[in-house]
Amino acid sequence: MTDEALTRPVEITLHSASRQLELRYADGREIRFTHEFLRVFSPSAEVRGHGPGQETLQTGKKDVSLIRIEPVGHYALRLVFSDGHDSGLYSWNYLAELGAQQETLWQDYLARLKEAGGSREAPPAPSSASI
């Protein structure tokens, strides 16, 4: 079996109500990602930077939703999020890596968020009260 056959899902299901993306593979594996996890770990330069140490900690993404999935050739997905983010290309290999490391990555993210004094909650919208 080729590397692509191992990492390319045979079925992709967007669960809007539970805000999860489900990937099923030919070998029976199933990976579920929350929309927040995928947004926080976007492979875009906006999130990852252009090199080690240039990452931008993502905050306020708890309620973000995945609103559209666009195939990119035979190798990746472009995910469009409710906060307007759409610049990351999620290759099959990258998604497989995220799936294999999901719990460790998430715990590391929560620790970095806490250390930085950040929050998963979006900041409150400015008041529109006029004086």
C-alpha positions as CSV (number, residue, x, y, z in Angstrom):
1,M,0.0,0.0,0.0
2,T,1.4,3.4,-0.9
3,D,1.9,6.2,1.5
4,E,-0.9,8.2,-0.1
5,A,-3.2,5.2,0.3
6,L,-2.5,5.2,4.0
7,T,-3.0,8.9,4.5
8,R,-5.8,9.7,2.0
9,P,-9.2,9.3,3.6
10,V,-11.9,7.4,1.7
11,E,-14.7,9.4,3.4
12,I,-14.8,12.9,4.8
13,T,-17.8,14.0,6.9
14,L,-18.4,17.4,8.2
15,H,-20.5,17.3,11.4
16,S,-21.8,20.9,11.8
17,A,-23.8,20.4,15.0
18,S,-21.0,18.8,17.0
19,R,-18.4,20.9,15.1
20,Q,-16.3,17.9,14.1
21,L,-14.6,16.7,10.9
22,E,-14.5,13.0,10.5
23,L,-12.0,11.2,8.3
24,R,-12.4,7.5,7.5
25,Y,-9.6,5.4,5.9
26,A,-9.5,2.3,3.8
27,D,-7.9,0.3,6.6
28,G,-10.9,1.1,8.9
29,R,-9.2,3.9,10.9
30,E,-11.3,6.9,11.8
31,I,-10.1,10.2,13.0
32,R,-12.3,13.0,14.4
33,F,-11.1,16.6,14.8
34,T,-12.9,19.4,16.4
35,H,-13.2,22.5,14.2
36,E,-11.3,24.4,16.9
37,F,-8.4,22.0,16.9
38,L,-8.1,22.2,13.1
39,R,-8.2,26.0,13.3
40,V,-5.6,26.2,16.0
41,F,-3.3,23.9,14.1
42,S,-3.8,25.4,10.7
43,P,-0.8,24.8,8.4
44,S,-1.0,28.4,7.2
45,A,1.9,30.9,7.5
46,E,-0.5,33.1,9.5
47,V,-0.5,30.4,12.2
48,R,2.8,28.6,11.8
49,G,5.0,31.5,10.7
50,H,7.7,31.0,8.1
51,G,10.1,29.1,10.4
52,P,10.7,27.7,13.9
53,G,9.8,30.1,16.6
54,Q,7.6,32.2,14.4
55,E,4.3,30.5,15.4
56,T,1.4,32.6,16.5
57,L,-0.6,31.3,19.4
58,Q,-4.2,31.1,18.4
59,T,-6.7,32.4,21.0
60,G,-10.5,32.8,21.1
61,K,-11.2,29.9,18.7
62,K,-13.4,27.8,20.9
63,D,-16.6,28.5,19.0
64,V,-15.1,28.7,15.4
65,S,-16.9,26.5,12.9
66,L,-15.8,24.9,9.7
67,I,-18.1,26.2,7.1
68,R,-16.7,24.7,3.9
69,I,-14.3,22.1,2.7
70,E,-12.6,22.5,-0.7
71,P,-10.5,19.7,-2.3
72,V,-7.1,20.8,-3.6
73,G,-6.0,18.4,-6.3
74,H,-5.6,14.9,-5.0
75,Y,-3.4,15.8,-2.1
76,A,-5.1,18.3,0.3
77,L,-8.1,20.1,1.6
78,R,-8.6,23.9,2.0
79,L,-10.8,24.4,5.1
80,V,-12.8,27.6,5.4
81,F,-13.7,28.7,8.9
82,S,-16.3,31.0,10.3
83,D,-13.7,33.5,11.4
84,G,-12.7,34.0,7.8
85,H,-9.5,31.9,8.0
86,D,-9.0,29.9,4.8
87,S,-5.3,30.1,3.9
88,G,-4.1,26.7,5.2
89,L,-3.8,23.7,2.9
90,Y,-4.2,20.5,5.0
91,S,-2.4,17.8,3.1
92,W,-3.3,14.1,3.7
93,N,0.0,13.6,5.4
94,Y,-0.5,16.6,7.6
95,L,-4.0,15.5,8.7
96,A,-2.6,12.0,9.4
97,E,0.2,13.5,11.5
98,L,-2.4,15.6,13.4
99,G,-4.5,12.6,14.0
100,A,-1.6,10.5,15.4
101,Q,-0.5,13.3,17.7
102,Q,-3.9,14.9,18.5
103,E,-4.0,14.4,22.3
104,T,-0.3,15.5,22.8
105,L,-0.7,18.5,20.6
106,W,-3.9,19.6,22.3
107,Q,-2.5,19.3,25.8
108,D,0.6,21.3,24.7
109,Y,-1.6,24.0,23.2
110,L,-3.7,24.3,26.4
111,A,-0.4,24.6,28.4
112,R,0.9,27.3,26.1
113,L,-2.4,29.1,26.2
114,K,-2.4,29.1,30.0
115,E,1.2,30.2,30.2
116,A,0.5,33.1,27.9
117,G,-2.7,34.1,29.8
118,G,-4.8,33.5,26.7
119,S,-8.2,32.0,26.4
120,R,-10.1,29.7,24.1
121,E,-13.1,32.0,24.5
122,A,-13.5,34.8,21.9
123,P,-13.3,38.3,23.4
124,P,-16.7,40.0,24.0
125,A,-17.9,42.0,21.1
126,P,-17.6,45.8,21.7
127,S,-20.7,47.4,23.1
128,S,-22.7,49.4,20.6
129,A,-24.3,51.6,23.3
130,S,-24.2,55.2,22.4
131,I,-24.0,58.1,24.7
